[in-house]
Amino acid sequence: MSDAAVPEAPVSTEPQVAAGENGESAA
């Protein structure tokens, strides 16, 4: 769901990067 907020990782290829920007993805 956070993919929309993360244009850099639309395919969620890098969960670590997405989690670093959002912080909630990791949780």
C-alpha positions in Angstrom: 0.0 0.0 0.0 2.9 2.3 0.7 4.2 1.7 -2.8 2.1 4.7 -4.0 3.9 6.9 -1.5 7.3 5.5 -2.7 7.8 6.4 -6.4 11.3 5.1 -6.2 10.2 1.5 -5.4 6.8 1.0 -7.1 7.5 -2.7 -7.5 8.7 -2.9 -4.0 12.0 -4.3 -5.3 13.9 -2.8 -2.4 12.0 -3.3 0.8 14.9 -1.9 2.8 15.0 1.4 0.9 11.2 1.8 1.1 11.3 1.0 4.8 14.0 3.6 5.3 11.9 6.3 3.7 8.6 5.4 5.2 9.7 3.6 8.4 6.3 1.9 8.6 7.0 -0.5 5.7 9.5 -2.3 7.9 6.9 -2.8 10.6 
